[in-house]
Amino acid sequence: MELRQEGTRAYGRLRLAGERCIEEVLLNGAVHRFGKGVSTQKLKSVVVTADDYREVDAGMTKSSKFEHDAASAVGRLPIPDPEELDQDIAKLSAWRETVNKRLGETAKARA
């Protein structure tokens, strides 16, 4: 039970980290949840690829699988494997680094 709760909590945090990466890196801080405005000038350096979409979709889908309660028809959710969680954290970190690097390169090219 404790391993299930800790894994669920960890995937919840991973989902939040993914959302922050979308706001701060992928969209270059142009849009913030619950923010009052959009910093349109920050969009100059933004490039979103099909690979970005796939990474975001896969990560959010997987995190949601563990974070949300399962419908009764689905049954109990599996216990997240700690090694798999480590891999998912590393995957998010690597994606963030890739997007951050691309953001910098795009900003230099457009300067």
N, C-alpha and C positions, 0 to 999 in steps of 0.2 A: 504494500500500500504506500509506504513512504517513498520508494523508488518511483512509483507511478506519479505521485504528487510532485516530487522534485523534477522529474522529467517534464511533466506538464508545465510547471512553473518556468523551467529553462526554455522550453519552446515558446512560451508566451513572451519571455524577454527577448528571445531571438527574433520573434515577429516584430516587436517594438523596435529593435535595432535595425531590422530591414526597412521599416517605415521611415526611420530617421535617415538611413542611407539614401532613400529615395528623395526625401526633402532636401537634405544638406548636400549630397554629392550629385546624384543623377540630375536633379533639377537645379543644382547650384544655389540652393537657398532662395530661389525665386518664389516658391510657394511653401507656406508652413501651415500645418493643420491648426485650425482655430485662429489663424492669423487674420488680420484685418485687411491686408492688401497683398498685391502681387508685385514683386520687383522685376518688372519686365526686362530691364537692362541686363539682368543676370542671365537671362535666357540666351544671350548671344553665344555663350560658350557651351550650351547644352546640345548634346547629340545623344539621341536614344536609338539604340539598334534593336533589331529583332532578337538578338541574343540577350540584351538587357531585359526585354519583355519576358523571354522564356525563364531567365534566372529569377526575376521577381515573382512571376506566376508560380513557378515550382516551389520556391522558398515559402511564399505565403500560403500556398495550398498545403504544404507539408506541416508547417507550423500550426495552421488552423486545425489540422487533423488531430493533433495532440492537445491543443489548447481548449477546444470547445467540447461540450458534452456530446456523446454519441446518441443518436436517435435510438429508441428501443429496438427498432428493427435491425439496426447495425450490431448491437451488442456492445460489450466492453471494448474500449480502445486498447490497442496493444501498449505495453510498457515501452517507452522510448529506450533504445539501446544507447548506453553512454558513448560507445565508440562512434556510432552513427551521429549522435549529437555533436561530438567533437568535429567530425567531418563536415557537418552542416554549418557549424560556426566558422570553420576554416574556409568553406566555400563562400560564405557571405563576406568574409574578410578579403579574400582574393578578388571577388567581384568589385568590392568597394575600391580596392587599390587600382584595379583596371580602369574603372570609371573615373576615379580621381586623376589618374595619369592622363587619360584622354581629355578630361576637362581642361587640364593645364596646357596640353598641346593645342587644343582648339583655341583657347584664349590667346596663346602666343601667335598662332597663325592668323588670327583676326585682328591682332593689335597693329 
